[in-house]
Amino acid sequence: MPSFLLEHLTLPPLQSTGNDAGEVGVAAASVGITEGGAASSVCGVLTGTTGSPTEPVNALAVSVTSVLNAEAGSSTSTIYKKYNLTKENLNTKCSDEHILDIGKFISWRKVGRRLKHIEERDIQDIDRDGKDEDDRRRLLLERWHEKNASDATYGEIINAMMKEQKRDEAEKVCELLNSV
């Protein structure tokens, strides 16, 4: 998992909650980033008037995680640029061959809930009727393809994957689209 260090991240001074009467600030924060772009771990170090490290910063974890997760969700356009995809590409109906390929890796429950015209009832039916996970992925994509006709596009499935922070899956779909 790649990570990076935010050095000298400054926040407004906070009042000390301990016995020391003084202000504290953040000297540094380390943020672990998952492949999908979400923050997986955040650790900060507080410095007091003596400059010595004290406790991890939970408030920092919340704010940095929120910012990074919002950033990850908005990176769909970054993928489009990376793969040189146009509106024409994205509005193209998924081919039957690619539907079978996508069925090998899609996170069917999470992404399925984001697809147009797929309802919770469909997810439950697929879960009940599918013999195994491979079969459930195939059933989801078949149902989505049937319910949406020409609207079952590459853009639709890429967007659903990105909303669920499944960037690796979205990139695989982009690679399939570029192979056409």
VMD Tcl script that builds the backbone (N, CA, C; Angstrom):
set m [mol new atoms 540]
animate dup $m
set s [atomselect $m all]
$s set {name element resname resid chain x y z} {
  {N N MET 1 A 0.838 -1.161 0.000}
  {CA C MET 1 A 0.000 0.000 0.000}
  {C C MET 1 A 0.900 1.247 0.000}
  {N N PRO 2 A 0.770 2.126 -1.025}
  {CA C PRO 2 A 1.584 3.325 -1.036}
  {C C PRO 2 A 1.134 4.289 0.055}
  {N N SER 3 A 2.048 5.088 0.550}
  {CA C SER 3 A 1.685 6.119 1.518}
  {C C SER 3 A 2.587 7.314 1.297}
  {N N PHE 4 A 2.214 8.422 1.908}
  {CA C PHE 4 A 3.042 9.599 1.806}
  {C C PHE 4 A 3.002 10.337 3.130}
  {N N LEU 5 A 3.918 11.255 3.318}
  {CA C LEU 5 A 4.010 12.004 4.559}
  {C C LEU 5 A 3.648 13.449 4.304}
  {N N LEU 6 A 2.705 13.965 5.060}
  {CA C LEU 6 A 2.373 15.374 5.005}
  {C C LEU 6 A 3.208 16.052 6.082}
  {N N GLU 7 A 4.199 16.780 5.697}
  {CA C GLU 7 A 5.050 17.412 6.694}
  {C C GLU 7 A 4.559 18.822 6.985}
  {N N HIS 8 A 4.660 19.208 8.203}
  {CA C HIS 8 A 4.318 20.552 8.662}
  {C C HIS 8 A 2.888 20.938 8.318}
  {N N LEU 9 A 1.984 19.974 8.447}
  {CA C LEU 9 A 0.572 20.263 8.272}
  {C C LEU 9 A 0.152 21.121 9.460}
  {N N THR 10 A -0.367 22.284 9.193}
  {CA C THR 10 A -0.704 23.181 10.301}
  {C C THR 10 A -2.207 23.296 10.464}
  {N N LEU 11 A -2.617 23.259 11.691}
  {CA C LEU 11 A -4.005 23.464 12.068}
  {C C LEU 11 A -4.033 24.602 13.074}
  {N N PRO 12 A -5.184 25.220 13.258}
  {CA C PRO 12 A -5.255 26.253 14.292}
  {C C PRO 12 A -4.868 25.655 15.638}
  {N N PRO 13 A -4.226 26.436 16.516}
  {CA C PRO 13 A -3.843 25.908 17.828}
  {C C PRO 13 A -5.053 25.385 18.589}
  {N N LEU 14 A -4.843 24.273 19.287}
  {CA C LEU 14 A -5.891 23.664 20.094}
  {C C LEU 14 A -5.560 23.846 21.562}
  {N N GLN 15 A -6.553 24.011 22.388}
  {CA C GLN 15 A -6.322 24.109 23.824}
  {C C GLN 15 A -5.946 22.741 24.354}
  {N N SER 16 A -4.971 22.678 25.201}
  {CA C SER 16 A -4.541 21.419 25.798}
  {C C SER 16 A -5.618 20.907 26.734}
  {N N THR 17 A -5.857 19.605 26.697}
  {CA C THR 17 A -6.838 19.016 27.605}
  {C C THR 17 A -6.163 18.385 28.814}
  {N N GLY 18 A -4.835 18.351 28.813}
  {CA C GLY 18 A -4.104 17.750 29.931}
  {C C GLY 18 A -3.844 18.771 31.018}
  {N N ASN 19 A -2.894 18.451 31.917}
  {CA C ASN 19 A -2.548 19.344 33.018}
  {C C ASN 19 A -1.719 20.523 32.552}
  {N N ASP 20 A -1.013 20.366 31.434}
  {CA C ASP 20 A -0.196 21.463 30.925}
  {C C ASP 20 A -1.090 22.541 30.347}
  {N N ALA 21 A -0.874 23.751 30.766}
  {CA C ALA 21 A -1.633 24.864 30.191}
  {C C ALA 21 A -0.831 25.399 29.023}
  {N N GLY 22 A -1.213 25.046 27.837}
  {CA C GLY 22 A -0.485 25.502 26.656}
  {C C GLY 22 A -1.244 25.121 25.415}
  {N N GLU 23 A -0.701 25.556 24.290}
  {CA C GLU 23 A -1.340 25.231 23.030}
  {C C GLU 23 A -0.581 24.105 22.360}
  {N N VAL 24 A -1.299 23.342 21.587}
  {CA C VAL 24 A -0.674 22.249 20.854}
  {C C VAL 24 A -1.010 22.402 19.376}
  {N N GLY 25 A -0.197 21.834 18.527}
  {CA C GLY 25 A -0.448 21.868 17.092}
  {C C GLY 25 A 0.049 20.588 16.474}
  {N N VAL 26 A -0.235 20.383 15.226}
  {CA C VAL 26 A 0.194 19.172 14.542}
  {C C VAL 26 A 1.529 19.436 13.866}
  {N N ALA 27 A 2.514 18.591 14.157}
  {CA C ALA 27 A 3.820 18.731 13.525}
  {C C ALA 27 A 3.863 17.955 12.214}
  {N N ALA 28 A 3.295 16.769 12.173}
  {CA C ALA 28 A 3.315 15.964 10.960}
  {C C ALA 28 A 2.191 14.955 11.000}
  {N N ALA 29 A 1.791 14.493 9.827}
  {CA C ALA 29 A 0.762 13.463 9.734}
  {C C ALA 29 A 1.135 12.510 8.621}
  {N N SER 30 A 0.979 11.238 8.866}
  {CA C SER 30 A 1.237 10.219 7.855}
  {C C SER 30 A -0.097 9.638 7.440}
  {N N VAL 31 A -0.348 9.544 6.141}
  {CA C VAL 31 A -1.626 9.069 5.646}
  {C C VAL 31 A -1.393 7.873 4.740}
  {N N GLY 32 A -1.992 6.729 5.080}
  {CA C GLY 32 A -1.909 5.545 4.223}
  {C C GLY 32 A -3.020 5.597 3.197}
  {N N ILE 33 A -2.692 5.382 1.938}
  {CA C ILE 33 A -3.670 5.447 0.861}
  {C C ILE 33 A -3.812 4.065 0.226}
  {N N THR 34 A -5.047 3.613 0.069}
  {CA C THR 34 A -5.269 2.331 -0.581}
  {C C THR 34 A -5.177 2.523 -2.088}
  {N N GLU 35 A -5.153 1.423 -2.825}
  {CA C GLU 35 A -5.070 1.483 -4.274}
  {C C GLU 35 A -6.245 2.242 -4.866}
  {N N GLY 36 A -7.413 2.137 -4.242}
  {CA C GLY 36 A -8.591 2.830 -4.726}
  {C C GLY 36 A -8.611 4.301 -4.404}
  {N N GLY 37 A -7.637 4.778 -3.653}
  {CA C GLY 37 A -7.548 6.195 -3.344}
  {C C GLY 37 A -8.121 6.577 -1.994}
  {N N ALA 38 A -8.660 5.644 -1.250}
  {CA C ALA 38 A -9.245 5.962 0.048}
  {C C ALA 38 A -8.172 5.956 1.132}
  {N N ALA 39 A -8.393 6.774 2.150}
  {CA C ALA 39 A -7.449 6.799 3.267}
  {C C ALA 39 A -7.657 5.547 4.098}
  {N N SER 40 A -6.595 4.788 4.320}
  {CA C SER 40 A -6.737 3.579 5.111}
  {C C SER 40 A -6.274 3.790 6.543}
  {N N SER 41 A -5.326 4.678 6.742}
  {CA C SER 41 A -4.878 4.948 8.098}
  {C C SER 41 A -4.312 6.355 8.154}
  {N N VAL 42 A -4.498 6.960 9.276}
  {CA C VAL 42 A -3.994 8.310 9.470}
  {C C VAL 42 A -3.380 8.379 10.850}
  {N N CYS 43 A -2.207 8.936 10.954}
  {CA C CYS 43 A -1.566 9.079 12.242}
  {C C CYS 43 A -0.929 10.455 12.305}
  {N N GLY 44 A -1.196 11.197 13.333}
  {CA C GLY 44 A -0.585 12.506 13.501}
  {C C GLY 44 A 0.151 12.548 14.821}
  {N N VAL 45 A 1.021 13.498 14.961}
  {CA C VAL 45 A 1.764 13.664 16.206}
  {C C VAL 45 A 1.527 15.078 16.711}
  {N N LEU 46 A 1.116 15.173 17.966}
  {CA C LEU 46 A 0.926 16.482 18.587}
  {C C LEU 46 A 2.234 16.955 19.190}
  {N N THR 47 A 2.491 18.211 19.077}
  {CA C THR 47 A 3.638 18.768 19.784}
  {C C THR 47 A 3.131 19.838 20.728}
  {N N GLY 48 A 3.673 19.837 21.904}
  {CA C GLY 48 A 3.296 20.841 22.898}
  {C C GLY 48 A 4.358 21.913 22.977}
  {N N THR 49 A 4.362 22.652 24.065}
  {CA C THR 49 A 5.333 23.726 24.208}
  {C C THR 49 A 6.756 23.189 24.281}
  {N N THR 50 A 6.928 21.938 24.698}
  {CA C THR 50 A 8.270 21.356 24.767}
  {C C THR 50 A 8.674 20.702 23.454}
  {N N GLY 51 A 7.715 20.532 22.537}
  {CA C GLY 51 A 8.007 19.923 21.254}
  {C C GLY 51 A 8.038 18.402 21.298}
  {N N SER 52 A 7.652 17.796 22.413}
  {CA C SER 52 A 7.709 16.334 22.495}
  {C C SER 52 A 6.413 15.707 21.971}
  {N N PRO 53 A 6.507 14.541 21.313}
  {CA C PRO 53 A 5.308 13.880 20.799}
  {C C PRO 53 A 4.425 13.385 21.941}
  {N N THR 54 A 3.119 13.427 21.719}
  {CA C THR 54 A 2.186 12.896 22.718}
  {C C THR 54 A 1.257 11.869 22.067}
  {N N GLU 55 A -0.003 12.153 21.931}
  {CA C GLU 55 A -0.994 11.175 21.484}
  {C C GLU 55 A -1.304 11.284 19.983}
  {N N PRO 56 A -1.802 10.165 19.362}
  {CA C PRO 56 A -2.290 10.248 17.984}
  {C C PRO 56 A -3.466 11.214 17.892}
  {N N VAL 57 A -3.656 11.805 16.753}
  {CA C VAL 57 A -4.685 12.832 16.578}
  {C C VAL 57 A -5.912 12.238 15.895}
  {N N ASN 58 A -6.958 11.943 16.659}
  {CA C ASN 58 A -8.164 11.368 16.083}
  {C C ASN 58 A -8.942 12.364 15.239}
  {N N ALA 59 A -9.004 13.621 15.641}
  {CA C ALA 59 A -9.728 14.628 14.873}
  {C C ALA 59 A -9.096 14.798 13.505}
  {N N LEU 60 A -7.777 14.731 13.454}
  {CA C LEU 60 A -7.071 14.836 12.184}
  {C C LEU 60 A -7.432 13.653 11.297}
  {N N ALA 61 A -7.540 12.469 11.895}
  {CA C ALA 61 A -7.883 11.273 11.126}
  {C C ALA 61 A -9.220 11.453 10.421}
  {N N VAL 62 A -10.190 11.997 11.127}
  {CA C VAL 62 A -11.512 12.187 10.539}
  {C C VAL 62 A -11.454 13.182 9.390}
  {N N SER 63 A -10.817 14.337 9.597}
  {CA C SER 63 A -10.833 15.349 8.556}
  {C C SER 63 A -10.004 14.946 7.344}
  {N N VAL 64 A -8.835 14.353 7.545}
  {CA C VAL 64 A -8.013 13.939 6.415}
  {C C VAL 64 A -8.690 12.794 5.675}
  {N N THR 65 A -9.267 11.830 6.397}
  {CA C THR 65 A -9.967 10.722 5.757}
  {C C THR 65 A -11.120 11.244 4.918}
  {N N SER 66 A -11.895 12.180 5.443}
  {CA C SER 66 A -13.029 12.725 4.704}
  {C C SER 66 A -12.579 13.407 3.422}
  {N N VAL 67 A -11.542 14.195 3.520}
  {CA C VAL 67 A -11.027 14.898 2.341}
  {C C VAL 67 A -10.537 13.910 1.301}
  {N N LEU 68 A -9.754 12.911 1.720}
  {CA C LEU 68 A -9.207 11.952 0.773}
  {C C LEU 68 A -10.292 11.082 0.156}
  {N N ASN 69 A -11.288 10.689 0.929}
  {CA C ASN 69 A -12.363 9.883 0.366}
  {C C ASN 69 A -13.187 10.691 -0.623}
  {N N ALA 70 A -13.424 11.964 -0.349}
  {CA C ALA 70 A -14.137 12.822 -1.290}
  {C C ALA 70 A -13.333 12.965 -2.573}
  {N N GLU 71 A -12.029 13.110 -2.433}
  {CA C GLU 71 A -11.140 13.212 -3.589}
  {C C GLU 71 A -11.186 11.939 -4.419}
  {N N ALA 72 A -11.184 10.779 -3.761}
  {CA C ALA 72 A -11.201 9.500 -4.478}
  {C C ALA 72 A -12.483 9.352 -5.279}
  {N N GLY 73 A -13.606 9.769 -4.712}
  {CA C GLY 73 A -14.877 9.663 -5.403}
  {C C GLY 73 A -14.972 10.562 -6.622}
  {N N SER 74 A -14.221 11.653 -6.638}
  {CA C SER 74 A -14.303 12.603 -7.738}
  {C C SER 74 A -13.245 12.361 -8.803}
  {N N SER 75 A -12.539 11.255 -8.757}
  {CA C SER 75 A -11.448 11.033 -9.692}
  {C C SER 75 A -11.853 10.282 -10.948}
  {N N THR 76 A -13.154 10.177 -11.206}
  {CA C THR 76 A -13.612 9.508 -12.416}
  {C C THR 76 A -13.052 10.199 -13.650}
  {N N SER 77 A -13.054 11.514 -13.656}
  {CA C SER 77 A -12.536 12.239 -14.823}
  {C C SER 77 A -11.049 11.978 -15.024}
  {N N THR 78 A -10.325 11.724 -13.926}
  {CA C THR 78 A -8.903 11.392 -14.025}
  {C C THR 78 A -8.711 10.084 -14.787}
  {N N ILE 79 A -9.548 9.111 -14.511}
  {CA C ILE 79 A -9.478 7.831 -15.224}
  {C C ILE 79 A -9.809 8.041 -16.705}
  {N N TYR 80 A -10.842 8.845 -16.973}
  {CA C TYR 80 A -11.203 9.093 -18.370}
  {C C TYR 80 A -10.024 9.688 -19.129}
  {N N LYS 81 A -9.334 10.621 -18.484}
  {CA C LYS 81 A -8.174 11.247 -19.129}
  {C C LYS 81 A -7.033 10.242 -19.293}
  {N N LYS 82 A -6.782 9.452 -18.259}
  {CA C LYS 82 A -5.691 8.477 -18.299}
  {C C LYS 82 A -5.852 7.514 -19.477}
  {N N TYR 83 A -7.076 7.116 -19.764}
  {CA C TYR 83 A -7.343 6.155 -20.829}
  {C C TYR 83 A -7.830 6.828 -22.117}
  {N N ASN 84 A -7.765 8.157 -22.170}
  {CA C ASN 84 A -8.182 8.926 -23.360}
  {C C ASN 84 A -9.594 8.565 -23.819}
  {N N LEU 85 A -10.513 8.457 -22.874}
  {CA C LEU 85 A -11.886 8.098 -23.206}
  {C C LEU 85 A -12.700 9.335 -23.546}
  {N N THR 86 A -13.527 9.209 -24.556}
  {CA C THR 86 A -14.382 10.312 -24.995}
  {C C THR 86 A -15.821 10.022 -24.575}
  {N N LYS 87 A -16.687 11.019 -24.738}
  {CA C LYS 87 A -18.109 10.803 -24.451}
  {C C LYS 87 A -18.662 9.695 -25.336}
  {N N GLU 88 A -18.188 9.655 -26.560}
  {CA C GLU 88 A -18.638 8.611 -27.488}
  {C C GLU 88 A -18.278 7.224 -26.946}
  {N N ASN 89 A -17.025 7.068 -26.457}
  {CA C ASN 89 A -16.612 5.787 -25.860}
  {C C ASN 89 A -17.515 5.422 -24.684}
  {N N LEU 90 A -17.704 6.387 -23.790}
  {CA C LEU 90 A -18.426 6.136 -22.547}
  {C C LEU 90 A -19.905 5.863 -22.776}
  {N N ASN 91 A -20.464 6.427 -23.842}
  {CA C ASN 91 A -21.882 6.220 -24.144}
  {C C ASN 91 A -22.126 4.999 -25.018}
  {N N THR 92 A -21.074 4.247 -25.283}
  {CA C THR 92 A -21.198 3.018 -26.065}
  {C C THR 92 A -21.749 1.914 -25.175}
  {N N LYS 93 A -22.709 1.174 -25.721}
  {CA C LYS 93 A -23.288 0.039 -24.986}
  {C C LYS 93 A -22.216 -1.027 -24.779}
  {N N CYS 94 A -22.158 -1.586 -23.574}
  {CA C CYS 94 A -21.206 -2.667 -23.278}
  {C C CYS 94 A -21.492 -3.847 -24.189}
  {N N SER 95 A -20.450 -4.366 -24.790}
  {CA C SER 95 A -20.616 -5.538 -25.654}
  {C C SER 95 A -20.875 -6.773 -24.807}
  {N N ASP 96 A -21.518 -7.771 -25.427}
  {CA C ASP 96 A -21.779 -9.037 -24.717}
  {C C ASP 96 A -20.468 -9.679 -24.264}
  {N N GLU 97 A -19.453 -9.593 -25.110}
  {CA C GLU 97 A -18.140 -10.168 -24.780}
  {C C GLU 97 A -17.546 -9.478 -23.548}
  {N N HIS 98 A -17.652 -8.150 -23.489}
  {CA C HIS 98 A -17.106 -7.416 -22.341}
  {C C HIS 98 A -17.936 -7.630 -21.077}
  {N N ILE 99 A -19.229 -7.840 -21.246}
  {CA C ILE 99 A -20.070 -8.152 -20.083}
  {C C ILE 99 A -19.553 -9.432 -19.428}
  {N N LEU 100 A -19.197 -10.425 -20.242}
  {CA C LEU 100 A -18.645 -11.669 -19.697}
  {C C LEU 100 A -17.311 -11.425 -19.006}
  {N N ASP 101 A -16.471 -10.564 -19.596}
  {CA C ASP 101 A -15.174 -10.239 -18.983}
  {C C ASP 101 A -15.356 -9.498 -17.658}
  {N N ILE 102 A -16.252 -8.523 -17.630}
  {CA C ILE 102 A -16.503 -7.742 -16.411}
  {C C ILE 102 A -17.061 -8.658 -15.322}
  {N N GLY 103 A -17.820 -9.660 -15.730}
  {CA C GLY 103 A -18.386 -10.629 -14.792}
  {C C GLY 103 A -17.345 -11.452 -14.045}
  {N N LYS 104 A -16.111 -11.389 -14.485}
  {CA C LYS 104 A -15.046 -12.140 -13.807}
  {C C LYS 104 A -14.490 -11.401 -12.599}
  {N N PHE 105 A -14.744 -10.061 -12.514}
  {CA C PHE 105 A -14.106 -9.312 -11.435}
  {C C PHE 105 A -14.992 -8.305 -10.703}
  {N N ILE 106 A -16.192 -8.053 -11.150}
  {CA C ILE 106 A -17.021 -6.996 -10.543}
  {C C ILE 106 A -17.413 -7.348 -9.097}
  {N N SER 107 A -17.383 -6.345 -8.231}
  {CA C SER 107 A -17.900 -6.481 -6.857}
  {C C SER 107 A -19.415 -6.343 -6.973}
  {N N TRP 108 A -20.083 -7.419 -7.247}
  {CA C TRP 108 A -21.456 -7.371 -7.736}
  {C C TRP 108 A -22.453 -6.736 -6.783}
  {N N ARG 109 A -22.357 -6.976 -5.497}
  {CA C ARG 109 A -23.342 -6.388 -4.571}
  {C C ARG 109 A -23.197 -4.873 -4.495}
  {N N LYS 110 A -21.982 -4.413 -4.231}
  {CA C LYS 110 A -21.761 -2.974 -4.054}
  {C C LYS 110 A -22.004 -2.202 -5.341}
  {N N VAL 111 A -21.370 -2.632 -6.410}
  {CA C VAL 111 A -21.512 -1.925 -7.678}
  {C C VAL 111 A -22.928 -2.080 -8.219}
  {N N GLY 112 A -23.502 -3.261 -8.046}
  {CA C GLY 112 A -24.866 -3.496 -8.520}
  {C C GLY 112 A -25.876 -2.510 -7.951}
  {N N ARG 113 A -25.706 -2.147 -6.702}
  {CA C ARG 113 A -26.627 -1.184 -6.072}
  {C C ARG 113 A -26.514 0.208 -6.689}
  {N N ARG 114 A -25.438 0.472 -7.390}
  {CA C ARG 114 A -25.219 1.772 -8.031}
  {C C ARG 114 A -25.662 1.808 -9.489}
  {N N LEU 115 A -25.947 0.641 -10.054}
  {CA C LEU 115 A -26.323 0.591 -11.467}
  {C C LEU 115 A -27.784 0.998 -11.668}
  {N N LYS 116 A -28.018 1.679 -12.774}
  {CA C LYS 116 A -29.353 2.161 -13.109}
  {C C LYS 116 A -30.323 0.988 -13.261}
  {N N HIS 117 A -31.499 1.126 -12.668}
  {CA C HIS 117 A -32.598 0.153 -12.743}
  {C C HIS 117 A -32.330 -1.171 -12.022}
  {N N ILE 118 A -31.282 -1.221 -11.214}
  {CA C ILE 118 A -31.066 -2.396 -10.369}
  {C C ILE 118 A -31.501 -1.999 -8.961}
  {N N GLU 119 A -32.487 -2.726 -8.458}
  {CA C GLU 119 A -33.049 -2.404 -7.152}
  {C C GLU 119 A -32.609 -3.445 -6.127}
  {N N GLU 120 A -32.855 -3.156 -4.874}
  {CA C GLU 120 A -32.490 -4.079 -3.800}
  {C C GLU 120 A -33.150 -5.438 -4.007}
  {N N ARG 121 A -34.354 -5.434 -4.513}
  {CA C ARG 121 A -35.072 -6.683 -4.808}
  {C C ARG 121 A -34.276 -7.524 -5.817}
  {N N ASP 122 A -33.678 -6.861 -6.819}
  {CA C ASP 122 A -32.852 -7.580 -7.804}
  {C C ASP 122 A -31.637 -8.211 -7.131}
  {N N ILE 123 A -31.001 -7.450 -6.247}
  {CA C ILE 123 A -29.815 -7.949 -5.536}
  {C C ILE 123 A -30.182 -9.192 -4.722}
  {N N GLN 124 A -31.330 -9.125 -4.042}
  {CA C GLN 124 A -31.771 -10.269 -3.234}
  {C C GLN 124 A -32.084 -11.487 -4.095}
  {N N ASP 125 A -32.742 -11.258 -5.241}
  {CA C ASP 125 A -33.058 -12.362 -6.157}
  {C C ASP 125 A -31.776 -13.010 -6.681}
  {N N ILE 126 A -30.828 -12.180 -7.065}
  {CA C ILE 126 A -29.553 -12.684 -7.599}
  {C C ILE 126 A -28.808 -13.475 -6.526}
  {N N ASP 127 A -28.816 -12.948 -5.309}
  {CA C ASP 127 A -28.141 -13.622 -4.202}
  {C C ASP 127 A -28.755 -15.005 -3.960}
  {N N ARG 128 A -30.082 -15.071 -4.045}
  {CA C ARG 128 A -30.797 -16.331 -3.812}
  {C C ARG 128 A -30.616 -17.305 -4.986}
  {N N ASP 129 A -30.701 -16.800 -6.213}
  {CA C ASP 129 A -30.709 -17.656 -7.401}
  {C C ASP 129 A -29.325 -18.079 -7.885}
  {N N GLY 130 A -28.312 -17.295 -7.575}
  {CA C GLY 130 A -26.969 -17.618 -8.047}
  {C C GLY 130 A -26.383 -18.814 -7.322}
  {N N LYS 131 A -25.723 -19.678 -8.078}
  {CA C LYS 131 A -25.113 -20.879 -7.487}
  {C C LYS 131 A -23.867 -20.541 -6.683}
  {N N ASP 132 A -23.125 -19.564 -7.176}
  {CA C ASP 132 A -21.884 -19.140 -6.515}
  {C C ASP 132 A -21.618 -17.688 -6.906}
  {N N GLU 133 A -20.510 -17.122 -6.445}
  {CA C GLU 133 A -20.218 -15.710 -6.701}
  {C C GLU 133 A -20.038 -15.428 -8.196}
  {N N ASP 134 A -19.403 -16.334 -8.917}
  {CA C ASP 134 A -19.240 -16.147 -10.363}
  {C C ASP 134 A -20.605 -16.064 -11.046}
  {N N ASP 135 A -21.506 -16.941 -10.657}
  {CA C ASP 135 A -22.845 -16.954 -11.234}
  {C C ASP 135 A -23.608 -15.676 -10.869}
  {N N ARG 136 A -23.444 -15.202 -9.643}
  {CA C ARG 136 A -24.124 -13.973 -9.208}
  {C C ARG 136 A -23.626 -12.757 -9.988}
  {N N ARG 137 A -22.321 -12.694 -10.227}
  {CA C ARG 137 A -21.784 -11.581 -11.032}
  {C C ARG 137 A -22.378 -11.610 -12.432}
  {N N ARG 138 A -22.435 -12.792 -13.014}
  {CA C ARG 138 A -22.998 -12.941 -14.359}
  {C C ARG 138 A -24.479 -12.551 -14.370}
  {N N LEU 139 A -25.251 -13.028 -13.382}
  {CA C LEU 139 A -26.682 -12.705 -13.310}
  {C C LEU 139 A -26.919 -11.203 -13.155}
  {N N LEU 140 A -26.114 -10.553 -12.335}
  {CA C LEU 140 A -26.259 -9.102 -12.163}
  {C C LEU 140 A -26.075 -8.391 -13.497}
  {N N LEU 141 A -24.997 -8.699 -14.177}
  {CA C LEU 141 A -24.705 -7.998 -15.427}
  {C C LEU 141 A -25.726 -8.317 -16.512}
  {N N GLU 142 A -26.219 -9.537 -16.556}
  {CA C GLU 142 A -27.275 -9.877 -17.509}
  {C C GLU 142 A -28.537 -9.067 -17.218}
  {N N ARG 143 A -28.909 -8.993 -15.944}
  {CA C ARG 143 A -30.123 -8.254 -15.574}
  {C C ARG 143 A -29.962 -6.776 -15.886}
  {N N TRP 144 A -28.799 -6.216 -15.573}
  {CA C TRP 144 A -28.525 -4.799 -15.870}
  {C C TRP 144 A -28.592 -4.559 -17.377}
  {N N HIS 145 A -27.993 -5.435 -18.148}
  {CA C HIS 145 A -27.973 -5.327 -19.604}
  {C C HIS 145 A -29.388 -5.387 -20.166}
  {N N GLU 146 A -30.206 -6.312 -19.662}
  {CA C GLU 146 A -31.590 -6.465 -20.125}
  {C C GLU 146 A -32.449 -5.259 -19.763}
  {N N LYS 147 A -32.338 -4.787 -18.526}
  {CA C LYS 147 A -33.187 -3.687 -18.049}
  {C C LYS 147 A -32.838 -2.340 -18.681}
  {N N ASN 148 A -31.615 -2.186 -19.148}
  {CA C ASN 148 A -31.175 -0.884 -19.625}
  {C C ASN 148 A -31.001 -0.774 -21.132}
  {N N ALA 149 A -31.081 -1.877 -21.824}
  {CA C ALA 149 A -30.934 -1.884 -23.295}
  {C C ALA 149 A -29.727 -1.040 -23.704}
  {N N SER 150 A -29.946 0.021 -24.475}
  {CA C SER 150 A -28.817 0.818 -24.981}
  {C C SER 150 A -28.183 1.701 -23.907}
  {N N ASP 151 A -28.815 1.810 -22.734}
  {CA C ASP 151 A -28.241 2.618 -21.641}
  {C C ASP 151 A -27.273 1.825 -20.767}
  {N N ALA 152 A -27.051 0.571 -21.087}
  {CA C ALA 152 A -26.080 -0.247 -20.335}
  {C C ALA 152 A -24.698 0.042 -20.924}
  {N N THR 153 A -24.173 1.207 -20.573}
  {CA C THR 153 A -22.948 1.705 -21.210}
  {C C THR 153 A -21.708 1.503 -20.350}
  {N N TYR 154 A -20.561 1.654 -21.008}
  {CA C TYR 154 A -19.284 1.577 -20.294}
  {C C TYR 154 A -19.211 2.691 -19.239}
  {N N GLY 155 A -19.667 3.879 -19.598}
  {CA C GLY 155 A -19.643 5.003 -18.652}
  {C C GLY 155 A -20.458 4.723 -17.409}
  {N N GLU 156 A -21.622 4.101 -17.590}
  {CA C GLU 156 A -22.499 3.760 -16.459}
  {C C GLU 156 A -21.802 2.822 -15.482}
  {N N ILE 157 A -21.168 1.792 -15.998}
  {CA C ILE 157 A -20.546 0.815 -15.107}
  {C C ILE 157 A -19.268 1.367 -14.481}
  {N N ILE 158 A -18.513 2.165 -15.222}
  {CA C ILE 158 A -17.309 2.795 -14.661}
  {C C ILE 158 A -17.696 3.736 -13.532}
  {N N ASN 159 A -18.725 4.552 -13.759}
  {CA C ASN 159 A -19.179 5.485 -12.713}
  {C C ASN 159 A -19.655 4.750 -11.466}
  {N N ALA 160 A -20.389 3.650 -11.655}
  {CA C ALA 160 A -20.868 2.864 -10.503}
  {C C ALA 160 A -19.689 2.312 -9.711}
  {N N MET 161 A -18.684 1.843 -10.417}
  {CA C MET 161 A -17.493 1.308 -9.738}
  {C C MET 161 A -16.750 2.396 -8.982}
  {N N MET 162 A -16.616 3.553 -9.583}
  {CA C MET 162 A -15.896 4.654 -8.921}
  {C C MET 162 A -16.663 5.156 -7.696}
  {N N LYS 163 A -17.975 5.181 -7.763}
  {CA C LYS 163 A -18.774 5.601 -6.603}
  {C C LYS 163 A -18.575 4.659 -5.428}
  {N N GLU 164 A -18.273 3.406 -5.716}
  {CA C GLU 164 A -18.004 2.423 -4.667}
  {C C GLU 164 A -16.508 2.284 -4.383}
  {N N GLN 165 A -15.737 3.210 -4.931}
  {CA C GLN 165 A -14.281 3.251 -4.755}
  {C C GLN 165 A -13.618 1.951 -5.198}
  {N N LYS 166 A -14.082 1.451 -6.309}
  {CA C LYS 166 A -13.518 0.248 -6.936}
  {C C LYS 166 A -12.727 0.683 -8.173}
  {N N ARG 167 A -11.741 1.529 -7.942}
  {CA C ARG 167 A -10.953 2.096 -9.040}
  {C C ARG 167 A -10.257 1.006 -9.850}
  {N N ASP 168 A -9.738 -0.021 -9.190}
  {CA C ASP 168 A -9.053 -1.097 -9.912}
  {C C ASP 168 A -10.008 -1.778 -10.887}
  {N N GLU 169 A -11.254 -1.976 -10.480}
  {CA C GLU 169 A -12.246 -2.570 -11.373}
  {C C GLU 169 A -12.580 -1.616 -12.512}
  {N N ALA 170 A -12.753 -0.332 -12.198}
  {CA C ALA 170 A -13.065 0.664 -13.221}
  {C C ALA 170 A -11.952 0.737 -14.266}
  {N N GLU 171 A -10.713 0.639 -13.811}
  {CA C GLU 171 A -9.590 0.689 -14.752}
  {C C GLU 171 A -9.576 -0.539 -15.655}
  {N N LYS 172 A -9.977 -1.686 -15.139}
  {CA C LYS 172 A -10.055 -2.883 -15.985}
  {C C LYS 172 A -11.098 -2.692 -17.089}
  {N N VAL 173 A -12.227 -2.046 -16.740}
  {CA C VAL 173 A -13.252 -1.776 -17.747}
  {C C VAL 173 A -12.706 -0.793 -18.793}
  {N N CYS 174 A -11.962 0.214 -18.341}
  {CA C CYS 174 A -11.356 1.161 -19.279}
  {C C CYS 174 A -10.387 0.449 -20.241}
  {N N GLU 175 A -9.636 -0.491 -19.705}
  {CA C GLU 175 A -8.713 -1.267 -20.548}
  {C C GLU 175 A -9.488 -2.089 -21.572}
  {N N LEU 176 A -10.611 -2.684 -21.164}
  {CA C LEU 176 A -11.443 -3.428 -22.111}
  {C C LEU 176 A -11.966 -2.491 -23.201}
  {N N LEU 177 A -12.417 -1.324 -22.791}
  {CA C LEU 177 A -12.956 -0.351 -23.739}
  {C C LEU 177 A -11.898 0.096 -24.733}
  {N N ASN 178 A -10.671 0.268 -24.269}
  {CA C ASN 178 A -9.591 0.682 -25.159}
  {C C ASN 178 A -9.164 -0.432 -26.105}
  {N N SER 179 A -9.522 -1.672 -25.783}
  {CA C SER 179 A -9.124 -2.794 -26.640}
  {C C SER 179 A -10.066 -2.953 -27.842}
  {N N VAL 180 A -11.151 -2.174 -27.869}
  {CA C VAL 180 A -12.143 -2.274 -28.961}
  {C C VAL 180 A -11.568 -1.674 -30.231}
}
mol reanalyze $m
mol bondsrecalc $m
mol representation Tube
mol addrep $m
